Amino acid sequence: MKQIVWFLAFAMLAVGCQPMLPAPQTLRLYDLAQGRRLSEQEALARLETVRFVLVGEHHTDPADHAAQLAVIQALHSSGRKVAIGLEMFRKQDQAALDRWVAGEIDEAAFQPIYLDNWNFDWQLYRPIFEYARRYRLPMVGLNVPGEVTRQVAYHGFDSLSERQRASLPEIRCEVTPQYREFVREAFGFHAHGRMNFDNFCQAQLLWDTAMAANAAHYSNQHPDRVMVLLAGAGHAHKMGIPAQLQKLGESAFLVILPAPSEEGGSQEVTTDEADFLIESGR
């Protein structure tokens, strides 16, 4: 069975060099249920059994993105058909992603489209996008228009117009007490102007629900593919996108989160939050 490897080209990319194949490094996954580190073969055997593998990230951490690429590469190398689901792209910009994967648009033309969708450094995500392009792995935009989530965050879900709701999957925005507590712990709450906590919770729920609905729709249209879904750690958390996938009847998923950096490590995360932790050696 092929090894799980990850590509560590980020330091080279940061100085503007062209990407090269880096030396492989073992990806270490810690199984929260078993309380132990998995071998490469064990990890891949688990990942191959599901329809969705959610890999959370801290957006500015190169190690998290390298681990995401490792999961993509491992599944692809094992023979699984892989699609890459992206919090980083709106569903409405799917045509641009398709052109990128097909090699119909160069990097200089694609970067402004990326930056219109996502405001984190392109170089952090570039190896993932390059890998998808090289091997023609579909990339799937899952997010909703930014102006919609901003409006919900400031004015609530009920403030959306019919036109705005038409841009969304058919969803309901009903925040439970459990979800409120999850949002408070996972995201914290930083008030901006007239934003209040209830509206902030609705915006996060809209985000999670829409991404889950868009991922499920793609998976139903392409049942032969496993989707590696890349999202912030709060959204990849089991109370985020996975909980919404379950409401849609999708239970074949696994969640991988970055290991906490604080002392205590894996003991601070439970199986209610994730299945595996990335042990990056940070």
C-alpha contacts under 8 A as a table, 3 or more apart, distances in Angstrom:
res1	aa1	res2	aa2	distance
1	M	41	Q	6.57
1	M	78	S	7.25
2	K	41	Q	7.72
2	K	74	A	7.29
2	K	77	S	6.89
2	K	78	S	6.31
3	Q	26	T	7.80
3	Q	40	E	6.10
3	Q	41	Q	7.05
3	Q	74	A	6.83
4	I	26	T	6.33
4	I	27	L	6.09
4	I	40	E	5.82
4	I	41	Q	7.89
4	I	44	L	7.16
4	I	70	A	6.28
4	I	71	V	7.03
4	I	73	Q	7.38
4	I	74	A	4.85
5	V	24	P	5.39
5	V	25	Q	5.39
5	V	26	T	5.26
5	V	27	L	5.90
5	V	70	A	5.13
5	V	71	V	7.83
5	V	73	Q	7.20
5	V	74	A	6.63
6	W	24	P	5.99
6	W	25	Q	5.75
6	W	26	T	6.92
6	W	27	L	6.61
6	W	66	A	5.70
6	W	67	A	5.96
6	W	69	L	6.04
6	W	70	A	3.89
6	W	71	V	7.63
6	W	73	Q	7.45
7	F	21	L	7.27
7	F	22	P	5.83
7	F	23	A	7.28
7	F	24	P	6.36
7	F	25	Q	7.37
7	F	66	A	5.77
7	F	69	L	6.87
7	F	70	A	6.68
7	F	127	P	7.80
8	L	11	A	7.43
8	L	22	P	6.05
8	L	23	A	7.60
8	L	24	P	7.91
8	L	63	A	7.97
8	L	66	A	6.10
9	A	12	M	5.47
9	A	13	L	6.18
9	A	19	P	6.53
9	A	20	M	7.04
9	A	21	L	7.53
9	A	22	P	6.10
9	A	127	P	7.25
10	F	13	L	5.01
10	F	14	A	6.05
10	F	62	P	6.60
10	F	123	Q	7.17
10	F	124	L	6.65
10	F	127	P	7.82
11	A	14	A	5.17
11	A	15	V	7.02
12	M	15	V	5.67
12	M	16	G	6.88
12	M	17	C	5.83
12	M	18	Q	7.77
12	M	19	P	7.28
13	L	16	G	5.02
13	L	17	C	5.34
13	L	18	Q	6.72
13	L	19	P	6.48
13	L	123	Q	6.37
14	A	17	C	7.57
14	A	123	Q	6.59
19	P	127	P	7.67
26	T	40	E	7.61
27	L	40	E	7.27
27	L	67	A	6.87
27	L	70	A	7.00
27	L	278	I	7.56
27	L	279	E	7.48
27	L	280	S	7.40
28	R	37	R	6.79
28	R	38	L	6.97
28	R	39	S	7.53
28	R	40	E	7.40
28	R	278	I	6.15
28	R	279	E	5.22
28	R	280	S	6.91
29	L	37	R	5.77
29	L	38	L	5.75
29	L	39	S	7.90
29	L	43	A	6.87
29	L	276	F	5.96
29	L	277	L	5.60
29	L	278	I	5.08
29	L	279	E	5.94
30	Y	35	G	7.13
30	Y	36	R	5.62
30	Y	37	R	4.18
30	Y	38	L	6.02
30	Y	266	S	7.79
30	Y	276	F	5.29
30	Y	277	L	5.06
30	Y	278	I	6.54
30	Y	279	E	6.70
31	D	34	Q	5.49
31	D	35	G	5.64
31	D	36	R	5.48
31	D	37	R	5.88
31	D	38	L	6.45
31	D	275	D	6.28
31	D	276	F	4.79
31	D	277	L	6.87
32	L	35	G	4.95
32	L	36	R	7.04
32	L	266	S	7.45
32	L	269	V	7.81
32	L	270	T	6.51
32	L	271	T	5.98
32	L	274	A	7.54
32	L	275	D	5.72
32	L	276	F	5.67
32	L	277	L	7.36
33	A	271	T	6.31
33	A	275	D	6.94
38	L	41	Q	7.91
38	L	42	E	5.76
38	L	43	A	5.77
39	S	42	E	5.15
39	S	43	A	6.16
40	E	43	A	5.20
40	E	44	L	6.25
41	Q	44	L	5.31
41	Q	45	A	6.11
42	E	45	A	5.12
42	E	46	R	6.35
43	A	46	R	5.28
43	A	47	L	6.30
44	L	47	L	5.02
44	L	48	E	6.09
44	L	74	A	7.13
44	L	75	L	7.17
45	A	48	E	5.38
45	A	49	T	7.00
46	R	49	T	5.71
46	R	50	V	7.84
47	L	50	V	6.27
47	L	53	V	6.98
47	L	75	L	7.55
47	L	254	L	7.31
48	E	75	L	6.93
48	E	80	R	7.43
49	T	252	A	7.88
50	V	53	V	7.08
50	V	226	V	6.95
50	V	252	A	4.86
50	V	253	F	5.31
50	V	254	L	7.05
51	R	219	S	7.61
51	R	225	R	7.15
51	R	226	V	4.66
51	R	227	M	6.19
51	R	252	A	5.49
51	R	253	F	5.89
52	F	226	V	5.74
52	F	227	M	4.86
52	F	228	V	5.94
52	F	229	L	6.86
52	F	252	A	6.50
52	F	253	F	4.52
52	F	254	L	6.51
53	V	226	V	7.48
53	V	227	M	6.24
53	V	228	V	4.76
53	V	229	L	5.99
53	V	253	F	5.62
53	V	254	L	5.01
53	V	255	V	6.04
53	V	256	I	7.47
54	L	228	V	5.85
54	L	229	L	4.62
54	L	230	L	6.14
54	L	231	A	7.44
54	L	236	A	5.84
54	L	253	F	7.37
54	L	254	L	6.23
54	L	255	V	4.85
54	L	256	I	6.04
55	V	68	Q	6.13
55	V	228	V	7.07
55	V	229	L	6.14
55	V	230	L	5.34
55	V	231	A	6.70
55	V	233	A	7.69
55	V	236	A	6.57
55	V	255	V	6.20
55	V	256	I	4.79
55	V	257	L	6.01
56	G	64	D	7.68
56	G	230	L	6.14
56	G	231	A	5.24
56	G	232	G	5.12
56	G	233	A	4.07
56	G	234	G	7.49
56	G	235	H	7.47
56	G	236	A	5.15
56	G	237	H	7.46
56	G	255	V	7.74
56	G	256	I	6.18
56	G	257	L	4.87
56	G	258	P	6.57
57	E	61	D	7.39
57	E	64	D	5.36
57	E	65	H	6.88
57	E	230	L	7.41
57	E	231	A	6.21
57	E	232	G	4.77
57	E	233	A	4.92
57	E	257	L	6.97
57	E	258	P	6.49
58	H	61	D	5.50
58	H	64	D	6.63
58	H	232	G	5.98
58	H	233	A	6.31
58	H	258	P	7.80
59	H	64	D	7.98
59	H	120	F	7.12
59	H	232	G	6.54
60	T	120	F	7.14
60	T	121	D	7.83
60	T	124	L	7.27
61	D	64	D	5.56
61	D	65	H	6.85
61	D	124	L	7.89
62	P	65	H	5.20
62	P	66	A	6.13
62	P	124	L	6.00
63	A	66	A	4.99
63	A	67	A	6.21
63	A	280	S	6.87
64	D	67	A	5.11
64	D	68	Q	6.31
64	D	258	P	6.72
65	H	68	Q	4.94
65	H	69	L	6.27
65	H	124	L	6.95
65	H	125	Y	6.78
65	H	128	I	7.79
66	A	69	L	5.14
66	A	70	A	6.19
67	A	70	A	4.85
67	A	71	V	6.42
67	A	278	I	7.37
68	Q	71	V	5.33
68	Q	72	I	6.44
68	Q	128	I	7.96
68	Q	230	L	7.26
69	L	72	I	5.01
69	L	73	Q	5.97
69	L	127	P	7.60
69	L	128	I	5.71
70	A	73	Q	5.12
70	A	74	A	5.96
71	V	74	A	5.15
71	V	75	L	6.22
71	V	228	V	7.73
72	I	75	L	5.47
72	I	76	H	6.08
72	I	82	V	7.23
72	I	84	I	7.84
72	I	228	V	6.62
73	Q	76	H	5.10
73	Q	77	S	5.86
74	A	77	S	5.15
74	A	78	S	6.13
75	L	78	S	5.13
75	L	79	G	6.72
75	L	80	R	5.59
75	L	81	K	7.75
75	L	82	V	7.01
76	H	79	G	5.45
76	H	80	R	5.28
76	H	81	K	6.26
76	H	82	V	6.02
77	S	80	R	7.34
80	R	225	R	7.06
80	R	226	V	7.16
81	K	224	D	6.71
81	K	225	R	4.75
81	K	226	V	6.29
82	V	137	L	6.24
82	V	138	P	7.36
82	V	225	R	5.22
82	V	226	V	5.06
82	V	227	M	5.87
82	V	228	V	7.10
83	A	137	L	5.75
83	A	138	P	4.88
83	A	139	M	5.91
83	A	140	V	7.18
83	A	225	R	6.26
83	A	226	V	6.15
83	A	227	M	4.68
83	A	228	V	6.27
84	I	137	L	7.19
84	I	138	P	6.17
84	I	139	M	4.69
84	I	140	V	5.96
84	I	227	M	5.50
84	I	228	V	4.95
84	I	229	L	5.85
84	I	230	L	7.32
85	G	139	M	5.98
85	G	140	V	4.73
85	G	141	G	6.25
85	G	142	L	6.45
85	G	215	A	6.88
85	G	227	M	6.19
85	G	228	V	5.95
85	G	229	L	4.31
85	G	230	L	5.98
86	L	89	F	5.74
86	L	139	M	7.11
86	L	140	V	5.92
86	L	141	G	5.19
86	L	142	L	5.64
86	L	143	N	7.38
86	L	229	L	6.11
86	L	230	L	5.30
86	L	231	A	6.64
87	E	90	R	7.50
87	E	141	G	6.78
87	E	142	L	5.60
87	E	143	N	5.36
87	E	211	M	7.26
87	E	229	L	7.84
87	E	230	L	6.25
87	E	231	A	5.14
87	E	232	G	7.75
88	M	117	N	6.37
88	M	118	W	5.56
88	M	141	G	7.17
88	M	142	L	7.78
88	M	143	N	6.93
88	M	231	A	7.51
89	F	93	D	6.85
89	F	94	Q	7.83
89	F	114	Y	7.46
89	F	117	N	5.41
89	F	118	W	6.95
89	F	140	V	7.75
89	F	141	G	4.57
89	F	142	L	6.31
89	F	143	N	5.72
90	R	93	D	5.50
90	R	94	Q	7.18
90	R	117	N	6.59
90	R	141	G	5.01
90	R	142	L	5.69
90	R	143	N	4.20
90	R	144	V	5.21
90	R	145	P	6.23
91	K	94	Q	5.45
91	K	140	V	7.34
91	K	141	G	4.38
91	K	142	L	5.06
91	K	143	N	5.63
91	K	144	V	6.40
91	K	214	N	7.77
92	Q	95	A	7.79
92	Q	141	G	7.55
92	Q	144	V	7.68
92	Q	145	P	7.83
93	D	96	A	5.60
93	D	97	L	6.88
93	D	141	G	6.92
94	Q	97	L	5.13
94	Q	98	D	6.22
94	Q	140	V	6.61
94	Q	141	G	5.70
95	A	98	D	5.04
95	A	99	R	6.25
96	A	99	R	5.09
96	A	100	W	6.23
96	A	110	F	7.78
96	A	113	I	7.60
97	L	100	W	5.03
97	L	101	V	6.25
97	L	139	M	6.23
97	L	140	V	7.27
97	L	141	G	7.60
98	D	101	V	5.25
98	D	102	A	6.10
98	D	138	P	7.22
98	D	139	M	7.14
99	R	102	A	5.08
99	R	103	G	6.18
99	R	104	E	5.00
99	R	105	I	5.90
100	W	103	G	5.22
100	W	104	E	5.98
100	W	105	I	5.43
100	W	106	D	7.32
100	W	110	F	7.20
100	W	133	R	6.63
101	V	104	E	7.67
101	V	132	A	6.36
101	V	133	R	4.31
101	V	134	R	7.72
101	V	136	R	5.53
101	V	137	L	6.92
101	V	138	P	6.70
101	V	139	M	7.28
102	A	133	R	6.72
102	A	136	R	6.56
103	G	106	D	7.06
103	G	133	R	6.70
105	I	109	A	6.40
105	I	110	F	6.42
106	D	109	A	5.52
106	D	110	F	6.12
107	E	110	F	4.93
107	E	111	Q	5.97
108	A	111	Q	5.67
108	A	112	P	7.67
109	A	112	P	6.45
109	A	113	I	7.48
110	F	113	I	5.29
110	F	114	Y	6.30
111	Q	114	Y	4.95
111	Q	115	L	6.12
111	Q	122	W	7.24
112	P	115	L	5.02
112	P	116	D	6.08
113	I	116	D	5.09
113	I	117	N	6.51
114	Y	117	N	5.19
114	Y	118	W	6.01
114	Y	122	W	7.50
115	L	118	W	4.97
115	L	119	N	5.52
115	L	120	F	7.59
115	L	122	W	7.54
116	D	119	N	7.29
120	F	124	L	7.76
121	D	124	L	5.68
121	D	125	Y	7.43
122	W	125	Y	5.46
122	W	126	R	5.80
123	Q	126	R	4.95
123	Q	127	P	7.64
124	L	127	P	7.47
125	Y	128	I	5.57
125	Y	129	F	6.47
126	R	129	F	5.09
126	R	130	E	5.94
127	P	130	E	5.01
127	P	131	Y	6.02
128	I	131	Y	5.16
128	I	132	A	6.26
129	F	132	A	5.16
129	F	133	R	6.18
130	E	133	R	5.04
130	E	134	R	6.02
131	Y	134	R	5.08
131	Y	135	Y	6.26
131	Y	137	L	7.95
132	A	135	Y	5.43
132	A	136	R	5.47
132	A	137	L	4.64
132	A	138	P	6.93
132	A	139	M	7.23
133	R	136	R	4.97
133	R	137	L	6.57
134	R	137	L	7.96
140	V	215	A	7.99
140	V	218	Y	7.98
142	L	210	A	7.37
142	L	211	M	4.87
142	L	212	A	7.84
142	L	214	N	5.55
142	L	215	A	6.48
143	N	207	W	7.06
143	N	210	A	6.95
143	N	211	M	5.67
144	V	148	V	7.13
144	V	149	T	7.44
144	V	167	S	7.61
144	V	168	L	6.89
144	V	207	W	7.16
144	V	210	A	7.05
144	V	211	M	7.77
145	P	148	V	5.47
145	P	149	T	6.97
145	P	167	S	7.97
146	G	149	T	5.40
146	G	150	R	6.15
147	E	150	R	5.06
147	E	151	Q	6.05
148	V	151	Q	5.20
148	V	152	V	6.31
148	V	160	L	7.46
148	V	164	Q	6.78
149	T	152	V	5.09
149	T	153	A	6.04
149	T	203	A	5.41
149	T	204	Q	7.98
149	T	206	L	7.34
149	T	207	W	7.19
150	R	153	A	5.00
150	R	154	Y	6.31
150	R	203	A	7.40
151	Q	154	Y	5.27
151	Q	155	H	5.62
151	Q	156	G	6.87
151	Q	157	F	7.86
151	Q	159	S	7.53
151	Q	160	L	7.42
152	V	155	H	5.17
152	V	156	G	4.14
152	V	157	F	4.88
152	V	158	D	7.88
152	V	159	S	7.02
152	V	160	L	7.28
152	V	199	N	6.13
152	V	200	F	7.41
152	V	202	Q	6.68
152	V	203	A	5.30
153	A	156	G	5.97
153	A	195	M	6.23
153	A	196	N	7.67
153	A	199	N	4.76
153	A	200	F	4.60
153	A	201	C	7.63
153	A	202	Q	6.84
153	A	203	A	5.01
154	Y	194	R	6.30
154	Y	195	M	4.50
154	Y	196	N	7.03
154	Y	199	N	6.14
154	Y	200	F	7.30
155	H	158	D	7.90
155	H	159	S	6.05
155	H	195	M	7.34
155	H	199	N	6.49
156	G	159	S	5.70
156	G	160	L	7.81
156	G	198	D	7.84
156	G	199	N	4.85
156	G	202	Q	6.66
156	G	203	A	7.55
157	F	160	L	5.90
157	F	173	C	6.92
157	F	199	N	7.49
157	F	202	Q	6.52
157	F	203	A	7.47
160	L	164	Q	5.86
160	L	165	R	6.37
161	S	164	Q	5.15
161	S	165	R	6.23
162	E	165	R	5.09
162	E	166	A	6.09
163	R	166	A	5.11
163	R	167	S	6.86
164	Q	167	S	5.41
164	Q	168	L	7.24
165	R	168	L	5.32
165	R	169	P	8.00
166	A	169	P	7.60
168	L	171	I	7.60
168	L	210	A	6.80
169	P	210	A	6.10
169	P	213	A	6.59
169	P	214	N	7.30
171	I	206	L	7.95
171	I	209	T	7.00
171	I	210	A	7.24
173	C	202	Q	6.30
173	C	205	L	6.60
173	C	206	L	6.28
174	E	202	Q	7.49
175	V	179	Y	6.13
175	V	180	R	6.64
175	V	201	C	6.91
175	V	202	Q	6.45
175	V	205	L	7.11
176	T	179	Y	5.15
176	T	180	R	6.29
177	P	180	R	5.04
177	P	181	E	6.35
178	Q	181	E	5.26
178	Q	182	F	6.22
179	Y	182	F	4.90
179	Y	183	V	6.11
179	Y	201	C	7.82
179	Y	239	M	7.16
180	R	183	V	5.21
180	R	184	R	6.22
180	R	201	C	6.28
181	E	184	R	5.05
181	E	185	E	6.26
182	F	185	E	5.26
182	F	186	A	5.80
182	F	239	M	7.07
183	V	186	A	5.16
183	V	187	F	5.44
183	V	188	G	6.71
183	V	201	C	6.51
183	V	204	Q	7.69
184	R	187	F	5.86
184	R	188	G	4.77
184	R	189	F	6.32
185	E	188	G	5.60
186	A	234	G	5.64
187	F	234	G	6.60
189	F	197	F	6.96
189	F	200	F	7.90
191	A	194	R	7.46
191	A	195	M	5.73
191	A	196	N	6.49
191	A	197	F	7.70
192	H	195	M	5.47
195	M	199	N	6.71
195	M	200	F	6.95
196	N	199	N	5.55
196	N	200	F	6.24
197	F	200	F	4.91
197	F	201	C	6.14
198	D	201	C	5.16
198	D	202	Q	6.34
199	N	202	Q	4.98
199	N	203	A	6.21
200	F	203	A	5.11
200	F	204	Q	6.35
201	C	204	Q	5.16
201	C	205	L	6.12
202	Q	205	L	5.05
202	Q	206	L	6.00
203	A	206	L	5.08
203	A	207	W	6.18
204	Q	207	W	5.01
204	Q	208	D	6.20
205	L	208	D	5.08
205	L	209	T	5.87
205	L	240	G	7.64
206	L	209	T	5.19
206	L	210	A	5.90
207	W	210	A	5.44
207	W	211	M	6.17
208	D	211	M	5.36
208	D	212	A	6.14
208	D	235	H	6.29
208	D	240	G	5.66
208	D	241	I	4.75
208	D	244	Q	6.89
209	T	212	A	5.16
209	T	213	A	6.11
209	T	241	I	6.47
209	T	244	Q	5.54
209	T	245	L	7.94
210	A	213	A	5.07
210	A	214	N	6.10
211	M	214	N	5.15
211	M	215	A	6.02
211	M	241	I	6.88
212	A	215	A	5.09
212	A	216	A	6.04
212	A	241	I	5.45
212	A	242	P	7.30
212	A	244	Q	5.86
212	A	245	L	5.34
213	A	216	A	5.15
213	A	217	H	6.08
213	A	244	Q	7.76
213	A	245	L	7.15
213	A	248	L	7.50
214	N	217	H	5.10
214	N	218	Y	6.31
215	A	218	Y	5.26
215	A	219	S	6.17
215	A	227	M	7.94
216	A	219	S	5.01
216	A	220	N	6.05
216	A	245	L	7.08
216	A	248	L	7.66
216	A	250	E	7.35
217	H	220	N	5.22
217	H	221	Q	6.35
218	Y	221	Q	5.10
218	Y	222	H	6.14
219	S	222	H	4.92
219	S	223	P	5.35
219	S	225	R	7.06
219	S	226	V	7.73
219	S	227	M	7.32
220	N	223	P	5.43
222	H	225	R	5.89
223	P	226	V	7.78
230	L	236	A	7.78
231	A	235	H	6.07
231	A	236	A	5.84
232	G	235	H	5.37
232	G	236	A	6.19
233	A	236	A	5.05
233	A	237	H	6.00
233	A	257	L	6.22
233	A	258	P	7.41
234	G	237	H	5.25
234	G	240	G	6.70
235	H	239	M	7.85
235	H	240	G	4.72
235	H	241	I	5.67
236	A	240	G	5.90
236	A	241	I	5.82
236	A	242	P	6.90
236	A	255	V	6.78
236	A	256	I	7.85
236	A	257	L	7.43
237	H	240	G	5.25
237	H	241	I	7.10
237	H	242	P	7.11
237	H	255	V	7.05
237	H	257	L	7.39
237	H	273	E	5.43
237	H	274	A	6.24
238	K	241	I	6.75
238	K	242	P	4.97
238	K	243	A	5.84
238	K	255	V	7.04
238	K	272	D	6.64
238	K	273	E	4.99
238	K	274	A	6.07
239	M	242	P	6.39
239	M	243	A	5.16
239	M	273	E	6.98
240	G	243	A	5.70
240	G	244	Q	6.84
241	I	244	Q	5.20
241	I	245	L	6.21
242	P	245	L	4.90
242	P	246	Q	6.25
242	P	253	F	7.51
243	A	246	Q	5.16
243	A	247	K	6.53
244	Q	247	K	5.06
244	Q	248	L	6.55
245	L	248	L	5.11
245	L	249	G	6.52
245	L	250	E	5.06
245	L	251	S	6.87
246	Q	249	G	4.99
246	Q	250	E	4.82
246	Q	251	S	5.28
247	K	250	E	7.22
250	E	253	F	7.61
254	L	274	A	7.57
254	L	275	D	6.12
255	V	274	A	4.98
255	V	275	D	5.20
255	V	276	F	6.39
256	I	274	A	6.00
256	I	275	D	6.08
256	I	276	F	4.74
256	I	277	L	5.48
256	I	278	I	6.77
257	L	274	A	6.44
257	L	276	F	6.45
257	L	277	L	4.99
257	L	278	I	6.14
258	P	277	L	5.49
258	P	278	I	4.88
258	P	279	E	7.28
259	A	265	G	6.29
259	A	266	S	6.36
259	A	277	L	5.18
259	A	278	I	5.45
259	A	279	E	6.05
259	A	280	S	7.80
260	P	263	E	7.92
260	P	265	G	5.34
260	P	266	S	6.98
260	P	268	E	7.56
261	S	265	G	6.57
261	S	282	R	7.56
262	E	265	G	6.23
264	G	267	Q	5.79
264	G	268	E	6.27
265	G	268	E	5.95
265	G	269	V	7.75
266	S	269	V	5.50
266	S	270	T	7.93
266	S	277	L	7.15
267	Q	270	T	7.24
269	V	273	E	6.55
269	V	274	A	7.39
270	T	273	E	5.56
270	T	274	A	6.58
271	T	274	A	5.09
271	T	275	D	5.59
274	A	277	L	7.37
279	E	282	R	7.88
